[in-house]
Amino acid sequence: MRRIYIIIDLKLRSHVFRSHDNFIVVVSLVSLSARPILVKLSAIGVFILFYFFLFASHTRASRLYTVSKAVLFRSNGRTLNYSSQRS
């Protein structure tokens, strides 16, 4: 199944996560044959992800995610790949 991927480089610096590495999140939106409702739900999911990383406290966020890691999500939110990335 073919999928559409969007790469989001939030460039979160030391004042948020106390690290100078970039945090890269790769989000799989939906398959090319998906219905419009899935596109809308995926867009809402991406917005929630942005809200979490930009406005959540760095202590809580750093416990759930590690800086300089690439996280590959499906449209349903399950993690596919988790590997180190350097800027």
Backbone as a printed PyTorch tensor [residue, N CA C, xyz], in Angstrom:
tensor([[[  0.8400,  -1.1910,   0.0000],
         [  0.0000,   0.0000,   0.0000],
         [  0.8800,   1.2490,   0.0000]],

        [[  0.6240,   2.1400,  -0.9290],
         [  1.4030,   3.3840,  -1.0100],
         [  0.8950,   4.3760,   0.0200]],

        [[  1.8130,   5.1210,   0.6010],
         [  1.4490,   6.0860,   1.6230],
         [  2.0960,   7.4330,   1.3320]],

        [[  1.4790,   8.4830,   1.8630],
         [  2.0290,   9.8300,   1.7420],
         [  2.7490,  10.1560,   3.0480]],

        [[  3.9730,  10.6870,   2.9600],
         [  4.7280,  11.0260,   4.1580],
         [  5.0400,  12.5140,   4.1790]],

        [[  4.9940,  13.0920,   5.3680],
         [  5.3890,  14.4950,   5.5350],
         [  6.4240,  14.5590,   6.6540]],

        [[  7.5260,  15.2560,   6.3970],
         [  8.6000,  15.3700,   7.3890],
         [  8.4960,  16.7200,   8.0770]],

        [[  8.4230,  16.6870,   9.4060],
         [  8.2920,  17.9060,  10.1990],
         [  9.5460,  18.0530,  11.0510]],

        [[ 10.3360,  19.0740,  10.7640],
         [ 11.5380,  19.3400,  11.5490],
         [ 11.2270,  20.4990,  12.4870]],

        [[ 10.9800,  20.2000,  13.7620],
         [ 10.5620,  21.2320,  14.7060],
         [ 11.7210,  22.0810,  15.2080]],

        [[ 12.9640,  21.6080,  15.0180],
         [ 14.1500,  22.3450,  15.4490],
         [ 14.0290,  22.8370,  16.8950]],

        [[ 13.7000,  21.9210,  17.7840],
         [ 13.5770,  22.2780,  19.1940],
         [ 14.9740,  22.3650,  19.8060]],

        [[ 15.2970,  23.5170,  20.3530],
         [ 16.6530,  23.7760,  20.8420],
         [ 16.7670,  23.6150,  22.3550]],

        [[ 17.8790,  24.0480,  22.9090],
         [ 18.2210,  23.7510,  24.3000],
         [ 17.2230,  24.3110,  25.3070]],

        [[ 16.5430,  25.4070,  24.9900],
         [ 15.6320,  25.9850,  25.9690],
         [ 14.3740,  25.1420,  26.1560]],

        [[ 14.1480,  24.1800,  25.2470],
         [ 12.9840,  23.3030,  25.3960],
         [ 13.3950,  21.9380,  25.9090]],

        [[ 14.3320,  21.2850,  25.2130],
         [ 14.7210,  19.9280,  25.5870],
         [ 16.1530,  19.8230,  26.1230]],

        [[ 16.8280,  20.9560,  26.2900],
         [ 18.2100,  20.9680,  26.7610],
         [ 19.1210,  20.1230,  25.8710]],

        [[ 18.9260,  20.2640,  24.5860],
         [ 19.7570,  19.5710,  23.6200],
         [ 19.8150,  20.4170,  22.3520]],

        [[ 20.9340,  20.3590,  21.6340],
         [ 21.0800,  21.1590,  20.4240],
         [ 20.7500,  20.3570,  19.1690]],

        [[ 20.2520,  19.1280,  19.3690],
         [ 19.8710,  18.3070,  18.2220],
         [ 18.4620,  18.6570,  17.7630]],

        [[ 18.2280,  18.4740,  16.5040],
         [ 16.8890,  18.6680,  15.9750],
         [ 16.0220,  17.4490,  16.2980]],

        [[ 14.7490,  17.6940,  16.4200],
         [ 13.8100,  16.5920,  16.6390],
         [ 12.9770,  16.4440,  15.3800]],

        [[ 13.0680,  15.2970,  14.7510],
         [ 12.4060,  15.0760,  13.4740],
         [ 11.2640,  14.0880,  13.6590]],

        [[ 10.0920,  14.4890,  13.2320],
         [  8.9290,  13.6150,  13.3130],
         [  8.4290,  13.3520,  11.9070]],

        [[  8.3300,  12.0990,  11.5580],
         [  7.8340,  11.7250,  10.2480],
         [  6.4310,  11.1530,  10.4310]],

        [[  5.4560,  11.8070,   9.8220],
         [  4.0720,  11.4060,  10.0150],
         [  3.5060,  10.8940,   8.7000]],

        [[  3.0130,   9.6820,   8.7350],
         [  2.3320,   9.1460,   7.5650],
         [  0.8850,   9.6000,   7.6270]],

        [[  0.4890,  10.4040,   6.6670],
         [ -0.8620,  10.9560,   6.7230],
         [ -1.8970,   9.8720,   6.4450]],

        [[ -2.0110,   9.4450,   5.2350],
         [ -2.9730,   8.4110,   4.8730],
         [ -2.5100,   7.7420,   3.5940]],

        [[ -3.1100,   6.6340,   3.2580],
         [ -2.7990,   6.0120,   1.9790],
         [ -3.4090,   6.8390,   0.8550]],

        [[ -2.8950,   6.6740,  -0.3540],
         [ -3.3680,   7.4740,  -1.4810],
         [ -4.8250,   7.1710,  -1.8180]],

        [[ -5.2840,   5.9910,  -1.4420],
         [ -6.6490,   5.6040,  -1.7530],
         [ -7.6060,   5.8520,  -0.5900]],

        [[ -7.1680,   6.6330,   0.3840],
         [ -7.9890,   6.8480,   1.5830],
         [ -9.1770,   7.7570,   1.2950]],

        [[-10.2000,   7.6320,   2.1230],
         [-11.3780,   8.4880,   1.9910],
         [-11.0980,   9.8520,   2.6010]],

        [[-11.8460,  10.8930,   2.2130],
         [-11.6180,  12.2460,   2.7350],
         [-11.7130,  12.3460,   4.2560]],

        [[-12.5500,  11.5330,   4.8950],
         [-12.6840,  11.6060,   6.3570],
         [-11.3790,  11.2100,   7.0320]],

        [[-10.6400,  10.2660,   6.4350],
         [ -9.3490,   9.8750,   6.9970],
         [ -8.3310,  10.9960,   6.8600]],

        [[ -8.4240,  11.7500,   5.7660],
         [ -7.5290,  12.8920,   5.5790],
         [ -7.7720,  13.9190,   6.6780]],

        [[ -9.0380,  14.1860,   6.9860],
         [ -9.3750,  15.1560,   8.0270],
         [ -8.9010,  14.6740,   9.3940]],

        [[ -9.1210,  13.3940,   9.6990],
         [ -8.6910,  12.8560,  10.9890],
         [ -7.1790,  12.9090,  11.1250]],

        [[ -6.4570,  12.6270,  10.0470],
         [ -4.9900,  12.6870,  10.0880],
         [ -4.5060,  14.1140,  10.2970]],

        [[ -5.1760,  15.0840,   9.6600],
         [ -4.8050,  16.4870,   9.8450],
         [ -4.9970,  16.9100,  11.2940]],

        [[ -6.0770,  16.4450,  11.9120],
         [ -6.3150,  16.7410,  13.3330],
         [ -5.2240,  16.1090,  14.1840]],

        [[ -4.8210,  14.8840,  13.8260],
         [ -3.7510,  14.2050,  14.5540],
         [ -2.4330,  14.9480,  14.4790]],

        [[ -2.1080,  15.4890,  13.3000],
         [ -0.8760,  16.2690,  13.1280],
         [ -0.9370,  17.5450,  13.9690]],

        [[ -2.1130,  18.1900,  14.0090],
         [ -2.2750,  19.4000,  14.8220],
         [ -2.0500,  19.0950,  16.2980]],

        [[ -2.6080,  17.9810,  16.7760],
         [ -2.4290,  17.5930,  18.1850],
         [ -0.9540,  17.3350,  18.4670]],

        [[ -0.2400,  16.7110,  17.5110],
         [  1.1920,  16.4630,  17.6790],
         [  1.9570,  17.7690,  17.8180]],

        [[  1.6430,  18.7460,  16.9270],
         [  2.2790,  20.0610,  17.0130],
         [  2.0030,  20.7080,  18.3550]],

        [[  0.7490,  20.6310,  18.8170],
         [  0.3740,  21.2530,  20.0850],
         [  1.1740,  20.6390,  21.2240]],

        [[  1.3120,  19.3140,  21.2010],
         [  2.0270,  18.6370,  22.2770],
         [  3.4910,  19.0720,  22.3290]],

        [[  4.1650,  19.0610,  21.1630],
         [  5.5930,  19.3660,  21.1440],
         [  5.8910,  20.8410,  21.3820]],

        [[  4.9840,  21.7080,  20.9720],
         [  5.2610,  23.1380,  21.0880],
         [  4.8410,  23.7100,  22.4390]],

        [[  3.8170,  23.1710,  23.0620],
         [  3.2670,  23.7910,  24.2570],
         [  3.3220,  22.9240,  25.5160]],

        [[  3.6130,  21.6370,  25.3760],
         [  3.7060,  20.7900,  26.5670],
         [  4.9900,  21.1250,  27.3280]],

        [[  5.0050,  20.8450,  28.5970],
         [  6.2030,  21.1160,  29.4000],
         [  7.3320,  20.1970,  28.9470]],

        [[  8.5690,  20.7130,  28.9710],
         [  9.6940,  19.9310,  28.4620],
         [  9.9470,  18.6950,  29.3170]],

        [[  9.6160,  18.7400,  30.5970],
         [  9.8320,  17.5770,  31.4620],
         [  8.9260,  16.4280,  31.0440]],

        [[  7.6550,  16.7290,  30.8630],
         [  6.7020,  15.6980,  30.4760],
         [  7.0010,  15.1740,  29.0740]],

        [[  7.3260,  16.0730,  28.1640],
         [  7.5870,  15.6700,  26.7860],
         [  8.8570,  14.8420,  26.6830]],

        [[  9.8800,  15.2130,  27.4180],
         [ 11.1430,  14.4890,  27.3040],
         [ 11.0550,  13.0880,  27.9000]],

        [[ 10.0940,  12.8690,  28.8040],
         [  9.9110,  11.5150,  29.3240],
         [  9.2820,  10.6050,  28.2640]],

        [[  8.4510,  11.1770,  27.3860],
         [  7.7530,  10.3700,  26.3960],
         [  8.5510,  10.2170,  25.1090]],

        [[  9.3240,  11.2520,  24.7480],
         [ 10.0800,  11.2310,  23.5040],
         [ 11.5140,  11.6750,  23.7590]],

        [[ 12.4220,  11.1970,  22.9480],
         [ 13.8300,  11.5530,  23.0900],
         [ 14.2590,  12.4120,  21.9080]],

        [[ 15.0000,  13.4770,  22.2080],
         [ 15.5120,  14.3330,  21.1480],
         [ 16.4970,  13.5490,  20.2950]],

        [[ 16.6150,  13.9480,  19.0290],
         [ 17.4890,  13.3270,  18.0270],
         [ 17.0320,  11.9200,  17.6680]],

        [[ 15.7340,  11.6600,  17.7820],
         [ 15.1700,  10.3970,  17.3190],
         [ 14.1630,  10.6830,  16.2170]],

        [[ 14.0700,   9.7740,  15.2760],
         [ 13.0580,   9.9040,  14.2270],
         [ 11.9410,   8.9260,  14.5310]],

        [[ 10.7330,   9.4180,  14.5830],
         [  9.5930,   8.5690,  14.8990],
         [  8.6820,   8.5160,  13.6830]],

        [[  8.4140,   7.3310,  13.2400],
         [  7.5950,   7.1490,  12.0510],
         [  6.2170,   6.6510,  12.4760]],

        [[  5.2160,   7.4630,  12.2390],
         [  3.8610,   7.1280,  12.6550],
         [  3.0010,   6.7370,  11.4650]],

        [[  2.1110,   5.8040,  11.6830],
         [  1.0540,   5.5610,  10.7060],
         [ -0.0710,   6.5380,  11.0000]],

        [[ -1.0610,   6.5630,  10.1420],
         [ -2.1810,   7.4610,  10.3660],
         [ -2.9640,   7.0910,  11.6190]],

        [[ -2.8530,   5.8410,  12.0680],
         [ -3.5400,   5.4340,  13.2980],
         [ -2.6950,   5.6630,  14.5360]],

        [[ -1.4760,   6.1880,  14.3740],
         [ -0.6450,   6.5750,  15.5050],
         [  0.3450,   5.5310,  15.9810]],

        [[  0.3380,   4.3240,  15.4150],
         [  1.2850,   3.3100,  15.8630],
         [  2.6780,   3.5960,  15.3180]],

        [[  3.6960,   3.3260,  16.1060],
         [  5.0730,   3.5880,  15.6930],
         [  5.5640,   2.4740,  14.7770]],

        [[  6.1120,   2.8600,  13.6260],
         [  6.6660,   1.8980,  12.6880],
         [  8.1800,   1.7820,  12.8310]],

        [[  8.8360,   2.9240,  12.9920],
         [ 10.2980,   2.9280,  13.0090],
         [ 10.7830,   3.9340,  14.0400]],

        [[ 11.8720,   3.5890,  14.7340],
         [ 12.4050,   4.4740,  15.7620],
         [ 13.9170,   4.3810,  15.7020]],

        [[ 14.5670,   5.3750,  15.0890],
         [ 16.0050,   5.2910,  14.8860],
         [ 16.6630,   6.6430,  15.1130]],

        [[ 17.9530,   6.6060,  15.4010],
         [ 18.6860,   7.8400,  15.6930],
         [ 18.8770,   8.6800,  14.4490]],

        [[ 18.7960,   9.9940,  14.6330],
         [ 19.0430,  10.9360,  13.5410],
         [ 19.9120,  12.0680,  14.0790]],

        [[ 20.8690,  12.4910,  13.3030],
         [ 21.7060,  13.6300,  13.6590],
         [ 21.5380,  14.7230,  12.6250]],

        [[ 21.5760,  15.9720,  13.0780],
         [ 21.4270,  17.0850,  12.1320],
         [ 22.7730,  17.4630,  11.5450]]])
